[in-house]
Amino acid sequence: MRKMNNISLVFRTIRIVSILGLLILLFGCTNNAPKVAETLKEAETVSFNEIIWHIKAIHPEGGFLDIKALDKDGNIYDVKAIQNSDQRSLIDIKAFVGGKKIPIKILVSEDKYKPVKAIGEDGTIFDIKAITSDGNKLDVKGVARSGNIIHIKAINKDGTFYGVKAISPEGKLNDVKGIKVTKENIECKINGVEVHAHIKALPPMECSGKNFIWHIKAIHPEGRLLDVMAIDKDGNTFDIKAIRESNQRSLMDIKAFIGDAQLPIKVLLSDDKYAPVKVIGEDGTIYDIKALTPEGDKLDVKGVSRSGNIIHIKAINKKGEFYGIKAISPEGQLNDVKGVKMYDKQLELKVSGVDVFAHVKAISQAK
């Protein structure tokens, strides 16, 4: 088992200080997962009145620029974020073209800045532009990358970058970002078009501490932290950590440290009521994930319910009670451990031959 003694030492010194804050933040939240259907695989989003968020570029003088989709003839179509559940941690962004909602993605390209385009059902490409008050159309591109996040900006003619935001009718603000969930240059193909990254609306990015390895813990209602570990068929345990690879903490990978490998953790496709959360080895070997109690109990870790693109992941005790799972930095910062879906379809992808329902990431807590 791979050990991280220096980080563990730092964490132990701040644990007592952090625990009161954790209690206040989390005590009332460990058992409040939304209701589920007979199986998570079949679950639909709980009845929710869809909220349409506006997509705007922010002009440095304080104004908004509309973000629109344009076809080759110059026809203009709305671009909106669609909140279809009670969470705003990961919101889809679509172009409204001819009565249909079509995906917007960052395309594979060798250009300095990555093209942001809408993709029609027949593979037709629609430009995405910010439109100024005098009718100028500014490119919208992926201009830089921070780990899993690609920063999207409108680009003025002089090369100035304008931030792109999703704005709710009540004035809440999310960042519009590209998201990578694989290490490959080609994330997927949509209607024959090669896609480099997905585009979603996320809560505003927060500053991060200097530490790049975060601990994964289940939160007991009495204020205790339970280790969350990977376990092989022989009962050997292995560390699970969140990894911050850049200066952002909005979307962090979570890996199992087994031997010299850092292995992916996914929510698997299943007909069970609660979806299994497992480690997948390079040869397709499945490792369990458990929360370990001081008494020696090993609690299942499962995807227990769904809110739009988010799968709520909990540890489950013998009574069927849910314990929240968090990524905790050595400085005491917290991210939620969640399953995230990029697609509407059930099968998200296959990893080493294993059917995956959702990715598992540490994401910023929505305010």
C-alpha positions as CSV (number, residue, x, y, z in Angstrom):
1,M,0.0,0.0,0.0
2,R,1.3,3.3,-1.0
3,K,1.8,5.7,1.9
4,M,2.0,9.4,1.9
5,N,3.5,10.1,5.3
6,N,4.2,13.8,5.0
7,I,0.7,14.6,3.9
8,S,-0.8,12.3,6.5
9,L,1.2,14.1,9.2
10,V,0.0,17.5,8.0
11,F,-3.6,16.3,7.9
12,R,-3.5,14.9,11.5
13,T,-2.3,18.2,12.8
14,I,-5.3,20.1,11.3
15,R,-7.8,17.4,11.9
16,I,-8.9,18.5,15.3
17,V,-9.2,22.1,14.2
18,S,-11.1,21.2,11.1
19,I,-13.6,18.8,12.7
20,L,-15.9,21.4,14.3
21,G,-16.2,23.2,10.9
22,L,-17.0,19.9,9.2
23,L,-19.7,19.1,11.8
24,I,-21.4,22.5,11.2
25,L,-21.2,22.1,7.5
26,L,-22.1,18.5,7.1
27,F,-24.0,17.1,10.1
28,G,-27.4,17.9,8.7
29,C,-26.5,16.7,5.2
30,T,-25.3,13.1,5.5
31,N,-28.7,11.4,5.1
32,N,-30.5,13.8,2.8
33,A,-30.0,12.2,-0.6
34,P,-33.0,12.6,-3.0
35,K,-35.3,9.7,-3.6
36,V,-34.3,7.1,-6.1
37,A,-36.2,4.9,-8.6
38,E,-36.1,1.1,-8.5
39,T,-32.6,1.3,-10.0
40,L,-30.3,4.3,-10.5
41,K,-29.8,3.2,-14.1
42,E,-33.5,3.8,-14.7
43,A,-33.9,6.9,-12.5
44,E,-35.1,10.0,-14.1
45,T,-34.5,13.5,-12.7
46,V,-37.0,14.3,-9.9
47,S,-39.8,16.5,-11.2
48,F,-38.3,20.0,-11.7
49,N,-39.3,23.1,-13.5
50,E,-36.5,23.6,-16.0
51,I,-34.6,26.9,-15.6
52,I,-33.0,28.5,-18.6
53,W,-29.8,30.4,-17.9
54,H,-28.5,33.0,-20.3
55,I,-25.0,32.7,-21.8
56,K,-23.1,36.0,-22.0
57,A,-19.6,37.4,-22.5
58,I,-18.6,40.0,-19.9
59,H,-17.3,43.2,-21.5
60,P,-14.6,44.9,-19.4
61,E,-16.7,48.1,-19.3
62,G,-19.4,46.2,-17.5
63,G,-21.7,45.2,-20.3
64,F,-23.0,41.9,-21.5
65,L,-22.4,40.5,-25.0
66,D,-24.9,37.9,-26.3
67,I,-23.4,34.5,-27.1
68,K,-25.1,32.9,-30.1
69,A,-24.9,30.1,-32.6
70,L,-24.6,31.0,-36.3
71,D,-25.1,28.8,-39.4
72,K,-23.2,29.3,-42.7
73,D,-25.9,31.6,-43.9
74,G,-25.5,33.9,-40.9
75,N,-28.8,32.9,-39.2
76,I,-28.6,33.4,-35.5
77,Y,-29.8,30.9,-32.8
78,D,-29.9,31.1,-29.0
79,V,-27.3,29.5,-26.8
80,K,-28.5,28.7,-23.2
81,A,-27.6,26.7,-20.1
82,I,-30.4,24.3,-19.1
83,Q,-30.8,23.5,-15.4
84,N,-33.0,20.5,-15.3
85,S,-32.6,19.4,-11.6
86,D,-32.0,20.8,-8.2
87,Q,-28.2,21.1,-8.7
88,R,-26.2,23.7,-10.5
89,S,-22.8,22.1,-10.1
90,L,-22.8,20.8,-13.7
91,I,-25.3,22.3,-16.2
92,D,-25.6,21.5,-19.8
93,I,-25.2,24.2,-22.5
94,K,-27.1,23.8,-25.8
95,A,-27.8,25.7,-28.9
96,F,-31.5,26.0,-29.8
97,V,-31.7,25.4,-33.5
98,G,-34.9,24.6,-35.4
99,G,-36.8,23.5,-32.3
100,K,-34.0,21.2,-31.2
101,K,-31.3,21.5,-28.5
102,I,-28.0,20.6,-30.0
103,P,-24.7,20.1,-28.1
104,I,-21.9,22.6,-27.9
105,K,-18.3,21.2,-27.7
106,I,-14.7,22.1,-28.1
107,L,-13.5,20.4,-31.3
108,V,-10.2,18.7,-31.9
109,S,-7.9,21.2,-33.6
110,E,-4.2,22.0,-34.0
111,D,-5.0,25.7,-33.8
112,K,-3.5,27.8,-30.9
113,Y,-7.0,28.4,-29.6
114,K,-9.5,25.5,-29.7
115,P,-12.7,26.1,-31.7
116,V,-16.0,26.1,-29.8
117,K,-18.9,24.9,-32.0
118,A,-22.4,23.5,-31.9
119,I,-22.9,20.1,-33.7
120,G,-26.1,19.3,-35.5
121,E,-27.7,15.9,-35.7
122,D,-26.3,15.5,-39.3
123,G,-22.8,16.7,-38.3
124,T,-23.4,20.3,-39.4
125,I,-21.1,22.7,-37.6
126,F,-22.5,26.0,-36.2
127,D,-20.2,28.8,-35.2
128,I,-20.4,30.2,-31.6
129,K,-19.9,33.9,-31.5
130,A,-20.2,36.8,-29.0
131,I,-22.1,39.6,-30.7
132,T,-21.2,43.2,-29.8
133,S,-23.7,46.1,-29.8
134,D,-22.4,47.3,-33.1
135,G,-22.8,43.9,-34.7
136,N,-19.3,42.6,-34.6
137,K,-19.0,38.8,-34.1
138,L,-16.2,37.7,-31.8
139,D,-14.8,34.2,-31.8
140,V,-15.4,32.1,-28.7
141,K,-12.5,29.7,-28.1
142,G,-10.8,27.5,-25.6
143,V,-7.7,29.5,-24.8
144,A,-5.9,27.8,-21.9
145,R,-6.1,24.6,-19.8
146,S,-5.9,24.0,-16.1
147,G,-5.9,20.3,-15.5
148,N,-9.4,19.0,-16.4
149,I,-10.7,22.5,-17.1
150,I,-10.4,24.4,-20.4
151,H,-10.9,28.2,-20.1
152,I,-13.3,29.6,-22.6
153,K,-13.2,33.2,-23.7
154,A,-14.6,35.5,-26.3
155,I,-11.7,37.1,-28.2
156,N,-11.8,40.8,-29.2
157,K,-10.2,41.9,-32.4
158,D,-7.2,43.2,-30.5
159,G,-6.7,39.8,-28.8
160,T,-8.4,40.8,-25.5
161,F,-10.2,38.0,-23.7
162,Y,-13.7,38.4,-22.3
163,G,-15.0,35.9,-19.7
164,V,-18.0,33.8,-20.6
165,K,-20.7,33.2,-17.9
166,A,-24.0,31.5,-17.4
167,I,-26.5,33.8,-15.7
168,S,-29.7,32.6,-14.0
169,P,-32.9,34.6,-14.0
170,E,-32.2,35.4,-10.3
171,G,-28.6,36.6,-11.1
172,K,-26.7,33.5,-10.0
173,L,-23.4,33.1,-11.9
174,N,-21.7,30.0,-13.2
175,D,-18.5,29.8,-15.3
176,V,-18.7,28.4,-18.8
177,K,-15.8,25.9,-19.1
178,G,-14.6,23.1,-21.2
179,I,-14.3,19.8,-19.3
180,K,-12.0,16.8,-20.0
181,V,-12.9,13.5,-18.5
182,T,-10.3,11.4,-20.4
183,K,-6.6,11.9,-21.1
184,E,-7.1,11.4,-24.9
185,N,-7.0,14.3,-27.4
186,I,-10.2,13.0,-28.9
187,E,-12.7,12.8,-26.1
188,C,-15.5,11.3,-28.3
189,K,-17.2,11.6,-31.7
190,I,-20.6,13.2,-32.0
191,N,-22.4,12.8,-35.3
192,G,-19.0,12.1,-36.9
193,V,-17.3,15.2,-35.4
194,E,-14.2,14.8,-33.3
195,V,-14.7,16.4,-29.8
196,H,-11.8,17.5,-27.6
197,A,-13.8,18.5,-24.6
198,H,-17.4,19.0,-23.3
199,I,-18.8,22.4,-22.4
200,K,-20.7,22.9,-19.1
201,A,-21.7,25.7,-16.7
202,L,-19.9,25.2,-13.3
203,P,-19.9,27.2,-10.1
204,P,-17.2,29.9,-10.1
205,M,-13.7,28.6,-9.6
206,E,-12.2,29.1,-6.2
207,C,-8.6,29.6,-5.2
208,S,-6.7,26.5,-4.2
209,G,-4.1,25.8,-1.5
210,K,-0.6,24.6,-2.4
211,N,-1.3,20.9,-1.8
212,F,-2.0,18.7,-4.8
213,I,-3.1,15.5,-3.0
214,W,-6.4,15.6,-1.2
215,H,-7.8,12.9,1.2
216,I,-11.1,11.1,0.5
217,K,-13.2,10.6,3.7
218,A,-16.7,9.6,4.6
219,I,-18.3,11.9,7.3
220,H,-19.8,10.1,10.2
221,P,-22.8,12.0,11.8
222,E,-20.9,12.0,15.1
223,G,-18.1,14.0,13.5
224,R,-15.6,11.3,12.8
225,L,-13.8,10.9,9.5
226,L,-13.8,7.4,8.0
227,D,-11.1,6.3,5.6
228,V,-12.3,5.5,2.1
229,M,-10.0,2.8,0.6
230,A,-9.8,0.4,-2.4
231,I,-9.8,-3.3,-1.5
232,D,-8.8,-6.2,-3.7
233,K,-10.2,-9.8,-3.6
234,D,-7.6,-10.8,-1.0
235,G,-8.6,-8.0,1.4
236,N,-5.6,-5.8,0.8
237,T,-6.3,-2.1,1.1
238,F,-5.0,0.8,-1.1
239,D,-5.1,4.6,-0.8
240,I,-7.7,6.7,-2.7
241,K,-6.8,10.3,-3.2
242,A,-8.1,13.3,-5.2
243,I,-5.4,14.8,-7.4
244,R,-5.2,18.6,-8.1
245,E,-3.1,18.8,-11.2
246,S,-3.3,22.6,-11.7
247,N,-4.4,25.8,-10.0
248,Q,-8.1,24.9,-10.2
249,R,-10.1,22.8,-7.8
250,S,-13.5,22.9,-9.7
251,L,-13.1,19.3,-11.1
252,M,-10.4,17.0,-9.7
253,D,-9.6,13.4,-10.6
254,I,-9.9,10.7,-8.0
255,K,-7.6,7.7,-8.3
256,A,-6.7,4.5,-6.5
257,F,-3.0,4.1,-5.8
258,I,-2.4,0.4,-6.5
259,G,1.2,-0.6,-6.9
260,D,2.8,1.9,-9.2
261,A,-0.4,2.7,-11.0
262,Q,-3.0,5.4,-10.4
263,L,-6.3,3.6,-11.4
264,P,-9.6,5.3,-12.4
265,I,-12.7,5.1,-10.2
266,K,-16.1,5.0,-11.9
267,V,-19.8,4.5,-11.2
268,L,-20.5,1.3,-13.0
269,L,-23.6,0.5,-15.1
270,S,-25.8,-1.8,-13.1
271,D,-29.4,-2.9,-12.5
272,D,-28.9,-2.6,-8.7
273,K,-30.9,-0.1,-6.7
274,Y,-27.7,1.7,-5.8
275,A,-25.0,1.9,-8.5
276,P,-21.6,0.3,-7.6
277,V,-18.6,2.6,-7.3
278,K,-15.4,0.6,-8.2
279,V,-11.8,0.9,-9.2
280,I,-11.0,-0.5,-12.7
281,G,-7.6,-2.0,-13.3
282,E,-5.7,-1.8,-16.6
283,D,-6.7,-5.4,-17.3
284,G,-10.3,-4.9,-16.3
285,T,-9.8,-6.1,-12.7
286,I,-12.5,-4.6,-10.4
287,Y,-11.5,-3.4,-6.9
288,D,-14.1,-2.6,-4.2
289,I,-14.3,0.8,-2.6
290,K,-15.3,0.8,1.1
291,A,-15.5,3.3,4.0
292,L,-13.7,1.7,7.0
293,T,-14.9,2.2,10.5
294,P,-12.7,2.0,13.7
295,E,-14.7,-1.1,14.6
296,G,-13.6,-2.9,11.4
297,D,-16.8,-2.6,9.4
298,K,-16.4,-2.1,5.7
299,L,-19.3,0.1,4.4
300,D,-20.3,0.1,0.8
301,V,-19.8,3.2,-1.3
302,K,-22.5,3.6,-3.9
303,G,-24.2,6.0,-6.3
304,V,-27.5,6.4,-4.5
305,S,-29.5,9.0,-6.4
306,R,-29.3,11.4,-9.4
307,S,-29.8,15.1,-9.9
308,G,-29.4,15.9,-13.6
309,N,-25.7,15.4,-14.5
310,I,-24.7,14.6,-10.9
311,I,-24.8,11.2,-9.2
312,H,-24.8,11.5,-5.4
313,I,-22.2,9.1,-3.9
314,K,-22.6,8.0,-0.3
315,A,-21.2,5.4,2.2
316,I,-24.0,3.2,3.5
317,N,-24.0,1.8,7.0
318,K,-25.7,-1.4,8.1
319,K,-28.9,0.5,8.9
320,G,-29.1,1.9,5.4
321,E,-28.1,5.4,6.5
322,F,-26.0,7.5,4.1
323,Y,-22.7,9.2,5.0
324,G,-21.5,12.0,2.8
325,I,-18.1,11.6,1.1
326,K,-15.7,14.6,0.7
327,A,-12.3,15.4,-0.7
328,I,-10.4,17.3,2.0
329,S,-7.2,19.2,1.4
330,P,-4.5,19.4,4.1
331,E,-5.5,23.0,4.6
332,G,-9.1,21.9,5.3
333,Q,-10.7,22.9,2.0
334,L,-13.6,20.7,0.9
335,N,-14.9,19.4,-2.4
336,D,-17.8,17.1,-2.9
337,V,-17.2,13.6,-4.3
338,K,-19.8,13.0,-7.0
339,G,-20.5,11.0,-10.1
340,V,-20.6,13.2,-13.2
341,K,-22.3,12.4,-16.5
342,M,-21.4,14.1,-19.8
343,Y,-24.1,12.3,-21.9
344,D,-27.8,11.6,-21.6
345,K,-27.3,8.0,-22.6
346,Q,-26.8,5.3,-19.9
347,L,-23.5,3.9,-21.1
348,E,-21.0,6.8,-20.6
349,L,-18.0,4.8,-22.0
350,K,-16.1,1.5,-21.5
351,V,-12.9,1.4,-19.5
352,S,-10.8,-1.7,-19.9
353,G,-13.9,-3.5,-21.1
354,V,-16.0,-2.4,-18.1
355,D,-19.4,-0.6,-18.7
356,V,-19.2,2.8,-17.0
357,F,-22.3,4.9,-16.0
358,A,-20.5,8.0,-14.7
359,H,-17.1,9.4,-13.9
360,V,-16.1,10.1,-10.2
361,K,-14.7,13.5,-9.5
362,A,-14.1,15.9,-6.7
363,I,-16.1,19.0,-7.5
364,S,-16.5,22.4,-5.9
365,Q,-19.5,22.8,-3.6
366,A,-22.1,24.9,-5.2
367,K,-23.0,27.9,-3.1
